[in-house]
Amino acid sequence: MNQALPLLVFDGDCAFCTRCVRFIERRMRRHPRIASWQSLDLAALNLTSAQCETAVQWVDAQGAISSANIAISRLLVFAGSGWRIFGFALMVPGIRQVSAVVYRWVAKNRDRMPGGTAQCALPQVERVAGKSDLGDTVATPEVRDSSPEL
């Protein structure tokens, strides 16, 4: 792989994420290097598994990291042609905030997206004290004892 190209890091255990990567590879004539975080030396990229489990990561040629909706914006700008317009649009104040909300919603519900599976759900270990890594409140499931009373 060409080390001068940026790197898009995705969750290889997520079928929805993998489907999105396939779309990128098929539809974008110019795309970055793409790798699942599970196949990379994250420390060498200054990334953690927690970051990569909750959002796509963009590592530019100089090593600067962008996450979530900003990573998608940078991908679209990098892809050029018509994609570039959408990438710049996602960085416009106002639209950027809306794209962040949409990204968080999609990430939180990626197991329900087309091609998604139960393995796509955000890890439960990342949901501490009723909060997910995405800053959203998470309902803690009620645990019921189903054993018969004696």
N, C-alpha and C positions, 0 to 999 in steps of 0.2 A: 504494500500500500504506500501511496505517496504521502510522506510525513508532512509535506507543505500544505496539504489540504486540511480543512477543518474536520473535526470528528463529531458525528452525531451518536450519542450513547443512549441506548434504549433498553427496556426490560425484556430480555429474551425469553423469559418465562411467561410473558403475557401474549396470548394469541392475538388480541386486538392490536397491541403495539407492533407485533411482527407483521400483521396485515398492513398496518400503516407504512412500515418500512418497505414492504413489497411495492406498495403504491408509489412511494418516492422513487424507488429504483426503476419502475416501469414508466412513470409519467414525467419525471424530471430528467431532461437530457444531461444537465450538469448537477451532480449531487456530490456531497462530501463523502469521506470515508464513513462507513456506518458499522457499528459493532455493538453487540449486547454487552451490558456492563459485567455480566457473569464471565465473559471471556477476556476481560481486560485487567491490567494491573492498575487498580483505581488509585492507589497511593501515588503512583508515578504521574497521574493526571490531576492530583490534588482533589479527588472526588471520594465520597464515601458511599457505601452500599445504601445507607439511608436516603441520601440525595437521589440516587439512581432508582431506588424502588418507588419513589413518589413522583418523579418527574423526569422527562427527557432532558438530556444535558447536551449542550453545544460547547465544544472546546475548539476555539479558533486556532489558527496557525501559530500564534504567539503564546498559547496556553491559557488565555482568558476564558472564563466559564460563564455561560448563560444557561438559565434553567427555564423549564415550563414554557409559557407563552412567548417569552423573549427568545428562547432557543428556536421555537417554531418560526418566529419573525426572521431570525438570522438565517435559518435554512431557506426560507422563501426568497430572501434577498440574494443569497448565494446562488440559488438555482437560476437566477436571471430571467430573461424574457418576461412573459406575463406574470410569472410568479413573483418577480421583484416588486411589482406594484402592490400586491397584497401584503408582502413582507413589510414594506415601508408604511402602508396603511395601518398595520397592527401596532406600529410604534408611535402613532399620533396620539397625543394626550387625549384622554377620553376613550378612544377606541382601545388603547393599551389596557386601561383598567377593565373595560368590558371583556377583552380577550383573556385577561387574567381570571376573571370570574368564570368564563366559559371553560377555560383550561382546567381549573380546579374541579368544576362539575364533571367534566369528561373523565378526568383522572380518578375522581371518587367513584364514578359509575362505569369504569372501563370494563368490568366484568359483565355489564349489561349491554355493551355496545355490540354492533355487528361483528361477529367473529370472536367475541369475548367469551371467556370461560371462567369457572370459579377460581382458577389459578391467576386470573388477571386482577382479582380484588387486591386492594392495598393491604399490606400485611397488618394483622391485628396487633403485633408487637409495637408497631409504630403509633398505635392509638393509645396514648397514655393520658390518664386523668380526664377522660371524656373529650380529648382533642386529637385530631389527626395531624400529621405533619403539614397538611395543607391549611391548617388554621380553622378548620370547620369543626363544629361541635359534633361529636359522635355519640349516638345513643348507645348506652351500655346495655347489652341484652340482659334480661332478667333470668337468673338461673333458678330453675324449679327442680325440686327433688321429685323424680317420678317413681321412686321406690314405694311399694305398698306400705301402708301404716300397719304397725304390729300392735 
